[in-house]
């Protein structure tokens, strides 16, 4: 093959990787005006600028009952849980911002992760998680920014087959961190959060090449 044709083929392949790299971004909070939902949207912008297609969702739009195996056996996986699980399956990686509840992640986030871990039919175990890459972050009005909760979130995701980037960010004093347009007031923090999304996108793109 002529060299110029090889270069064209490489460019096409790289463009295809960019088009096919899909990231799902969400937070573990359903609260109106959630700091964590604001934070994950900023990270998502970094991922988009790095070439990924990002879908931002709110868990408020996926109301799920507390996981109960008896209910699952009688009624199956709830529709909202199945829709959330399908989104996880369809995306290559995740950006997750987690509030800290008593030094751990939120019950809402844990419940959603649990429901999406359930098997349907003869599908492989943990289909929604195995082989996926995630970037995690937290925002909190406290001084540690939700850092303690990220320890447990990293452990949980790793145990179900998700590779979690070593990079993470915990935003402290979140009540004073955002402007009226939900942007971060501190430009250096904004750059750090966007870079988290960028690193996730670039990591997935590189792995797909």
N, C-alpha and C positions, 0 to 999 in steps of 0.2 A: 504494500500500500504506500503511495506517495506520502512524504512527510506532512505536507499541508493537509491532506485528508485525515491523517492520524490526529493532527491537532484539532481539526474540526470535530472528529468523533469524541475526543477527550472533552472538549467544551460542551458538546451535547450531553455527554454522560454526567458532567458536573452540574449542568443546568437541571438535568433530570433529578439528581440527588437533592438539589435545592427545592425543587417543586414537591418532591415526595416526602420531605422531612416535615413531620407534623408533630406539634407539641400541644398538649392539653394543659391549660393554666387554670388553677382554682385555689381557693383558700378553704380553711377549715372553719370558717365563720359564715353564718347566715344573717348576721346582724346588719341592719341598715347602716350605711356609712362605716362599714368595717375597715379598720386600718389594714388588715391583712389582705382584703380584696383589693384595696388601693395599691398595696405593695406589689402584689403579684401581677397587676396590670402593667406596672413600670418594668418589671423583669420581662414580661411578655414583649414589650416594645423592643427591648434589647435583642430578644430572640428573633423577632421579625426583621430587624435591621441586619441580622447576621444571615438571613436567607430562609428562615423557617416559616412555615404556615402555622399560625397559632390560633387555637380556639380557646376563648375565655368563657368559663361558665361560673355560675354561682350554685352552690349546693342548696340554696334556698329553692331553686327550681327543680330539685330532685328529692321531694319529701319521702323519707323512708321510715318505716317503723323500726324500733329497736330489734336487732337481729334475734330471732328465736327459731331454733331448729324445728320445733313442733309446727310453728306457723309455716315455715318453709316447706315442710313435708306435706302439709294440708293444702296450701295455696300456691306453692311455688315462689320463685323470686318476684317480688313486687315490680310493677312496671317501671317505676322510677329507678329502682336499683339496676334493672336490666338495661335501661337506657344509659345510665352512668357507666356501667360495665362495658357496654358496647363502645362508648367513646374512648375508654381506656384502651380497649383492644385495637381500635383504629388509629391510635396515635403512637408515635415512636418514643416519646418521652413526656415527662410531666414537670411543670413548675408548680410547686405547692408552698403556700404560705400558711403557717399554722399558728393560731393563737395558743397561748400557754394557760392551761387550766391546772392550777395546783401542781406545777412543775412537770406537766405532761401535755400531750396534744389534746385537742378538744374531743368530747364524746361524739360530736357530729362527724368529724373527720374519721375517727376510728370506726364508727358504724358504717359509713359509706365504703371504707376500705374493706371491711368484713363482708358486707353484702356482695361486693364485686369479686371477692375471692371464691365465691361458691360456684361449683361446677354445674353445668347444664348438659344433660345428655352424656355423650362420650367424649366431650372436649378434654384436652389435656389439663392437668391441674394448674391453677394459678395462671390461666391463659392471659388474663388482663395485665399481669405484672412481669412475668419472666422475660428477661432480655430487654426490659425497658430501662431508660436512663432518667434520673430525676435530679432537679436542682431544688433545694429547700431553703426556706427563709421564714422569718417570724417578725411580727411587730407587736409591741406591748407598751403600755404607758409606764411600765416599770423600768428600773435602771438596767436590767439585764436584757431587755428586749425580747423575751421569750426564748432565750438561749437554752435553758434547761429542757424545755419541751422538744427542741430539735434533737437532743440526744436520743430520746425515745422514738421520735419519728424516724430518724436514720436507722435505728435498730429494727424497727418494725418493717420498713420498706426493704431493707437488706435481707431480712428473713423470708420475705415472700418473693425474692428473685429480682428485685429492682437494684440496679447499680446507682448509688447516690454519689454525686460529685463531691469531692472534698471541699470545694468552695461552698460557703453558705453565708447568710447575713442575718443578724438579729438587730432590729431597729428599736432602740430604746426611746423613751419619752415620745411615743408615737402621737400622743395627743397634740403635740406642738410641732410635729415634723412635716405636716402637709399644708399646702396652700389652698386657696379657695377652689382651685381647679383640680384638686387631688394630686398635684405634683409634689415632689419633695423639695423643701426649701433649701436644703443643703446640697449644692451641686456635686460635691465629692461623694456623698451618700447615693445620690441619684445615679452617678456614674458606676458606682460599685454594684448597685442592684441591677442596672441594665447589663452590666458585664456578666452577671450570673446567668441571665437569660442568653446572652451571646455565647458564653462558654458552653452551655448546654446544647445550643443549636450547632455550634461548630464541632462539638464532640460527636454528636449523632451523625452529622454530615460526613465526618472523617471515617466513622465506623461503617458507613454505607458505601464508601468508595471501594 
